[in-house]
């Protein structure tokens, strides 16, 4: 923390994604003047509930609802032009102004062969599937790293797009036809289709570096918006059950093009419990009546994936994973969402450590097979058994809820910033100022 006046704040998911980040970005956009989505693709989603209604965003920053806010899709994002155009059209049809949306010309494009390969590769994994959304995100990032990717700028230049696409398709079609035995992709059809996408998005595609640098120079409040969660980080997450990008604070710098010394605060968003979509280890996972209570089916907080529609796995708050995510991302401020989901639970558990055979572990083991063997060590605390949805001040929370929040912050090792007690923009308790 550099002082009271902060101009650059990174808001990141600190669990396995689905922490409710969009809800908070929507709120904080009223204080920020530039919101940058820095990584991931349309494999992630944010549900935003505001005065205009309920929106499910997948690529566009959640600051789009504030007409005074500039929104940037950063260089670290991989973009499905088709999905982006549908999202823009949906927003426009509901009265949202998208004129201040800018797309980095350096951002990579999700191509049709990425989507096909993503699904075929997951199918080939059989019982070892990793739970990909099948939207081509992993293969798009793989091409980016192998320097065969196509970028948004390429969609604006006919000759460049044709030349790059011709070379890439030769390789991809050999892979599709000879290894997987599926139909080759047409160069002509793909070229014309993506050239048309470029024409439709041309007013938004630009060099976003000057936009961001001017904002930094003027100390304009900037919010860096993450996708997925820190425990899905490709380097530090529960590999191989991770995403294909760095969704944490390091990824915020890289994907937005902002130096790490310019970030003033990192807000880690945690649910008051834990959820996970798809495959992978989940030490505090539960089932039965407690799981049903946490899923809150039939409510606005229902635990269903924004992007996939898959039922989320649920479990108690995992303090080991929470602290680990805070450490690798430099979290200094905690935002707790969905505290109200616990309103009707009589006894709440908090995981404070892992036991592996006779050894106590402070940190999650790197190997999936080992992590799946750990036994969570729980504290049991009394629930508050009363509604919190109308509370707007921390001191007005029931004492048991205050104690629970304080214990989470203690385990994470960071100060309390925000508590969410419902999906609406005003169902927020601000414990400390963010900007």
C-alpha positions in Angstrom: 0.0 0.0 0.0 1.6 3.3 -1.1 -0.8 5.7 0.7 -4.3 6.9 0.9 -4.6 8.2 -2.7 -4.5 5.1 -5.0 -4.9 5.3 -8.8 -4.3 1.7 -9.9 -6.1 -1.1 -8.3 -6.0 -4.7 -9.4 -9.1 -6.7 -8.5 -8.5 -10.4 -8.8 -10.2 -13.7 -8.0 -8.4 -15.4 -5.2 -10.1 -18.8 -5.4 -11.0 -21.0 -8.4 -13.0 -18.2 -10.1 -16.7 -17.4 -9.9 -16.0 -15.3 -6.8 -18.4 -12.5 -7.8 -15.8 -10.1 -9.3 -18.2 -8.6 -11.8 -20.5 -7.5 -9.1 -17.7 -5.6 -7.4 -16.2 -4.2 -10.6 -19.6 -2.9 -11.5 -19.6 -1.1 -8.2 -16.1 0.2 -8.3 -16.4 1.4 -11.9 -18.3 4.4 -10.5 -15.0 5.5 -8.9 -12.6 4.3 -11.6 -12.4 6.1 -14.9 -10.6 3.3 -16.8 -11.3 -0.4 -16.4 -9.0 -2.8 -18.1 -9.8 -6.5 -18.6 -6.4 -8.0 -18.8 -6.6 -11.8 -19.4 -8.6 -14.8 -20.2 -11.2 -15.2 -22.9 -14.9 -15.9 -23.2 -14.3 -19.0 -21.1 -14.9 -16.8 -18.1 -18.0 -14.8 -17.2 -19.2 -12.1 -14.8 -22.8 -11.7 -13.8 -23.6 -8.0 -13.1 -26.9 -6.9 -11.5 -27.5 -3.2 -11.6 -30.2 -0.6 -12.4 -30.3 -1.7 -16.0 -31.0 -5.3 -15.2 -28.9 -8.5 -15.0 -26.1 -9.0 -17.5 -23.7 -11.8 -18.2 -20.4 -10.5 -19.5 -17.7 -12.7 -21.0 -15.2 -10.4 -22.6 -16.3 -6.8 -22.1 -15.1 -5.1 -18.9 -17.8 -4.7 -16.2 -17.2 -0.9 -16.2 -19.1 -0.7 -19.5 -22.3 0.3 -17.6 -20.9 3.6 -16.4 -21.0 6.1 -19.3 -18.0 8.1 -17.8 -15.7 5.1 -17.8 -13.3 4.0 -20.5 -13.2 0.3 -21.0 -10.2 -1.6 -22.5 -9.9 -5.2 -23.5 -6.2 -5.6 -23.0 -3.4 -7.4 -24.9 -3.5 -10.4 -22.6 -7.0 -11.4 -23.6 -7.8 -13.9 -26.3 -10.8 -12.8 -28.2 -13.6 -14.6 -30.1 -14.8 -11.9 -32.4 -18.1 -13.6 -32.9 -18.7 -13.8 -29.1 -17.6 -10.2 -28.7 -19.9 -8.9 -31.4 -22.8 -10.8 -29.8 -22.0 -9.3 -26.5 -21.8 -5.7 -27.9 -25.1 -6.2 -29.7 -26.8 -7.5 -26.5 -25.6 -4.4 -24.6 -26.7 -2.0 -27.3 -30.1 -3.6 -27.5 -30.5 -2.9 -23.8 -29.5 0.7 -23.9 -25.8 0.4 -22.9 -23.4 2.8 -24.6 -20.4 0.9 -26.0 -18.6 3.8 -27.7 -15.9 3.9 -24.9 -14.9 0.3 -25.5 -11.4 -0.1 -26.9 -9.8 -3.4 -27.9 -6.0 -3.8 -27.9 -4.7 -4.5 -31.4 -2.2 -6.7 -29.8 -4.8 -9.1 -28.3 -4.9 -12.5 -29.9 -7.8 -13.9 -31.8 -9.6 -17.2 -31.0 -9.9 -18.9 -34.4 -12.3 -21.8 -35.5 -9.5 -24.4 -35.4 -8.8 -23.4 -31.8 -12.3 -24.3 -30.8 -12.3 -27.6 -32.8 -9.0 -28.7 -31.3 -10.0 -27.7 -27.8 -13.0 -30.1 -28.0 -11.1 -32.9 -29.7 -8.2 -32.7 -27.2 -10.5 -32.8 -24.2 -12.4 -35.7 -25.8 -9.1 -37.6 -26.2 -8.3 -37.2 -22.5 -11.2 -39.5 -21.5 -11.2 -39.9 -17.7 -8.3 -37.5 -17.5 -10.3 -34.6 -18.8 -9.4 -31.2 -17.3 -12.8 -29.5 -17.6 -12.1 -27.1 -20.4 -15.1 -25.0 -21.6 -14.3 -26.0 -25.2 -14.1 -22.4 -26.4 -10.6 -22.6 -27.8 -8.9 -20.6 -25.1 -6.0 -23.0 -24.4 -5.1 -23.6 -28.1 -5.3 -19.9 -28.7 -2.8 -19.2 -25.9 -0.6 -22.1 -27.1 -0.4 -20.5 -30.6 0.4 -17.2 -29.0 3.4 -18.7 -27.2 4.5 -20.6 -30.3 4.3 -17.4 -32.3 1.7 -18.6 -34.8 -1.2 -16.6 -33.4 -3.4 -14.1 -35.2 -3.9 -10.7 -33.5 -6.8 -8.3 -33.6 -4.6 -5.9 -35.7 -4.3 -8.6 -38.4 -8.1 -8.5 -38.9 -7.7 -4.9 -40.2 -5.1 -5.7 -42.8 -6.2 -7.9 -45.7 -2.8 -9.0 -47.0 -1.4 -9.7 -43.5 -4.4 -11.7 -42.5 -4.4 -13.8 -45.7 -0.7 -14.5 -45.4 -0.7 -15.5 -41.7 -3.9 -17.5 -42.0 -2.6 -19.4 -45.1 0.5 -20.5 -43.2 -1.3 -21.5 -40.0 -4.1 -23.4 -41.7 -1.7 -25.6 -43.6 -0.4 -26.9 -40.3 -3.8 -27.0 -38.5 -5.5 -28.8 -41.4 -2.8 -31.5 -41.4 -3.5 -32.0 -37.7 -7.3 -32.0 -38.1 -7.4 -34.4 -41.1 -4.5 -36.8 -40.4 -4.5 -37.0 -36.6 -8.2 -36.5 -35.8 -9.8 -37.5 -39.1 -12.1 -34.5 -39.3 -12.9 -32.0 -42.1 -10.3 -29.4 -43.1 -11.1 -25.7 -42.5 -11.6 -23.6 -45.6 -9.0 -20.8 -46.1 -11.3 -18.8 -48.3 -14.3 -18.9 -46.0 -12.3 -18.3 -42.8 -10.4 -15.4 -44.4 -13.6 -13.6 -45.5 -15.4 -14.3 -42.3 -12.6 -12.9 -40.1 -12.0 -10.0 -42.4 -15.7 -9.1 -41.9 -15.3 -9.4 -38.1 -12.4 -6.9 -38.4 -14.6 -4.5 -40.3 -17.4 -4.7 -37.7 -14.9 -4.2 -34.8 -12.7 -1.6 -36.5 -14.1 1.3 -34.5 -13.0 -0.4 -31.3 -9.6 -1.9 -32.3 -6.7 0.4 -31.5 -3.4 0.8 -29.8 -4.5 0.9 -26.2 -1.0 1.6 -24.9 -1.4 5.4 -25.2 -4.8 5.3 -23.5 -3.4 3.5 -20.5 -0.2 5.6 -20.3 -2.1 8.9 -20.4 -4.4 7.7 -17.6 -1.3 6.7 -15.6 0.3 10.1 -16.2 -2.8 11.9 -15.0 -3.3 9.7 -12.0 -6.8 8.8 -13.3 -8.3 5.9 -11.2 -7.7 2.7 -13.0 -9.2 -0.7 -12.2 -7.6 -3.8 -13.6 -10.3 -6.5 -13.9 -9.4 -10.2 -13.7 -11.1 -13.3 -15.0 -11.1 -16.7 -13.4 -9.1 -17.0 -10.1 -5.6 -17.2 -8.8 -5.9 -20.9 -8.0 -6.4 -21.5 -11.8 -3.1 -19.7 -12.6 -1.1 -21.7 -15.2 2.1 -21.5 -13.1 0.8 -21.5 -9.5 -2.6 -23.1 -9.7 -3.7 -26.7 -9.3 -2.0 -27.8 -12.5 -3.1 -29.3 -14.9 -6.6 -28.3 -13.8 -5.9 -24.6 -14.5 -6.6 -22.0 -17.1 -4.1 -21.1 -19.9 -3.2 -17.7 -18.6 -2.0 -15.9 -15.5 -5.2 -14.5 -13.9 -3.5 -13.0 -10.9 -1.7 -9.7 -10.2 1.3 -10.6 -12.4 -1.1 -11.3 -15.3 -2.7 -7.9 -14.6 0.6 -6.1 -15.2 1.4 -8.2 -18.3 -2.0 -8.2 -19.9 -2.7 -4.5 -19.3 0.8 -3.3 -20.1 1.3 -1.6 -16.8 4.6 -1.9 -14.8 4.3 -3.7 -11.4 5.5 -0.7 -9.5 2.4 1.3 -10.7 -0.1 -1.0 -8.9 -1.1 0.6 -5.6 -3.4 -2.1 -4.3 -4.4 -5.7 -5.0 -7.9 -6.6 -3.9 -8.4 -10.4 -3.5 -12.0 -11.4 -4.0 -13.1 -14.4 -1.9 -16.5 -16.0 -1.5 -17.4 -16.6 2.1 -17.2 -20.3 1.2 -15.5 -22.0 -1.7 -16.7 -23.2 -5.1 -15.1 -24.8 -8.2 -16.4 -25.5 -11.7 -15.2 -28.5 -13.6 -12.5 -31.0 -12.7 -9.6 -30.8 -10.3 -8.8 -31.2 -6.6 -11.0 -29.5 -4.0 -10.0 -30.3 -0.5 -12.9 -28.7 1.3 -15.6 -29.9 -1.1 -18.9 -31.1 0.6 -22.1 -32.7 -0.5 -25.5 -33.4 1.1 -27.7 -30.8 2.9 -24.9 -28.4 3.6 -23.9 -28.3 -0.1 -27.5 -27.7 -1.1 -27.7 -24.8 1.3 -24.5 -23.2 -0.2 -25.7 -23.7 -3.7 -28.8 -21.6 -3.0 -30.7 -23.0 -6.0 -33.5 -20.8 -7.3 -32.0 -17.6 -6.0 -30.0 -14.8 -7.7 -26.9 -16.3 -6.0 -27.4 -19.8 -7.4 -24.1 -21.6 -7.9 -24.2 -22.2 -11.6 -21.4 -21.2 -13.9 -22.0 -17.9 -15.8 -20.3 -19.2 -18.9 -20.8 -22.9 -18.8 -24.1 -23.3 -17.0 -22.5 -26.1 -15.1 -23.5 -26.7 -11.4 -20.6 -25.5 -9.2 -19.0 -27.8 -6.7 -19.2 -26.2 -3.2 -17.3 -26.4 0.0 -16.2 -24.6 3.2 -13.8 -21.7 3.1 -10.3 -22.9 2.5 -7.8 -20.8 4.5 -4.8 -22.7 3.2 -5.6 -21.9 -0.4 -6.8 -18.4 0.5 -3.5 -17.5 2.1 -1.5 -19.1 -0.7 -3.4 -17.1 -3.3 -2.9 -13.9 -1.3 0.9 -14.5 -1.0 1.5 -15.1 -4.7 -0.6 -12.1 -5.7 0.4 -9.6 -3.0 -3.2 -9.2 -1.8 -3.5 -6.3 0.6 -7.3 -5.9 0.7 -9.9 -8.6 1.1 -13.3 -8.5 -0.6 -15.8 -11.1 0.7 -18.8 -12.0 -1.4 -21.9 -13.9 -0.7 -21.7 -13.6 3.1 -25.6 -13.7 3.1 -25.5 -17.3 1.7 -24.4 -18.4 5.1 -27.2 -16.6 6.9 -29.2 -19.8 7.5 -26.4 -22.2 8.4 -26.2 -23.0 12.1 -22.6 -24.3 12.2 -20.0 -23.1 9.7 -16.6 -24.7 9.1 -13.3 -23.0 8.2 -10.3 -25.0 6.9 -7.2 -23.7 8.7 -4.7 -26.3 7.7 -4.1 -29.5 5.8 -3.0 -32.9 7.3 -1.1 -35.3 5.1 -0.7 -38.6 7.0 0.9 -37.4 10.2 2.3 -34.1 8.7 0.7 -30.7 9.0 1.0 -28.6 5.8 1.1 -24.8 5.7 0.9 -24.6 1.9 -0.9 -26.6 -0.8 1.3 -29.3 -2.4 2.1 -28.8 -6.0 1.2 -32.3 -7.2 -2.5 -33.0 -7.8 -2.2 -36.6 -6.6 -0.8 -35.4 -3.2 -3.3 -32.6 -2.9 -6.2 -35.0 -3.4 -4.9 -36.9 -0.3 -4.8 -34.1 2.2 -7.3 -33.9 5.0 -8.7 -30.5 5.8 -8.3 -29.4 9.4 -11.4 -27.5 10.4 -12.5 -24.9 13.0 -16.2 -24.9 13.7 -17.9 -21.5 14.4 -21.4 -20.6 15.2 -23.6 -19.2 12.5 -25.6 -16.0 13.0 -29.0 -17.4 11.8 -30.4 -14.0 10.8 -30.5 -12.1 7.5 -27.7 -9.8 6.5 -29.0 -8.7 3.1 -30.2 -5.2 4.4 -27.1 -4.4 6.4 -24.8 -1.7 5.1 -22.3 -1.2 7.9 -19.8 -3.7 9.3 -20.7 -2.8 12.9 -24.3 -3.7 12.2 -23.5 -7.3 11.3 -24.3 -9.9 13.9 -21.3 -10.5 16.2 -20.9 -14.1 14.8 -20.7 -12.7 11.2 -18.2 -10.1 12.3 -16.1 -12.7 13.9 -16.3 -15.0 10.8 -15.2 -12.2 8.5 -12.3 -11.2 10.9 -11.1 -14.8 10.9 -11.1 -15.0 7.1 -9.0 -11.8 7.0 -6.6 -13.2 9.6 -6.1 -16.4 7.6 -5.6 -14.4 4.4 -3.3 -11.9 6.1 -4.9 -8.8 4.7 -7.2 -6.0 5.7 -10.9 -6.0 5.1 -12.2 -3.8 2.2 -15.6 -4.9 1.0 -18.4 -7.3 2.0 -21.1 -8.3 -0.4 -24.5 -9.4 1.1 -26.5 -9.8 -2.1 -26.2 -9.5 -5.9 -27.5 -5.9 -6.2 -25.1 -3.0 -6.5 -26.2 -1.5 -3.2 -25.9 -4.7 -1.2 -22.4 -3.8 -0.2 -20.6 -3.0 3.0 -17.6 -0.8 2.5 -15.2 -1.4 5.3 -12.4 0.7 3.8 -12.0 3.0 0.8 -10.6 1.4 -2.3 -9.7 4.5 -4.4 
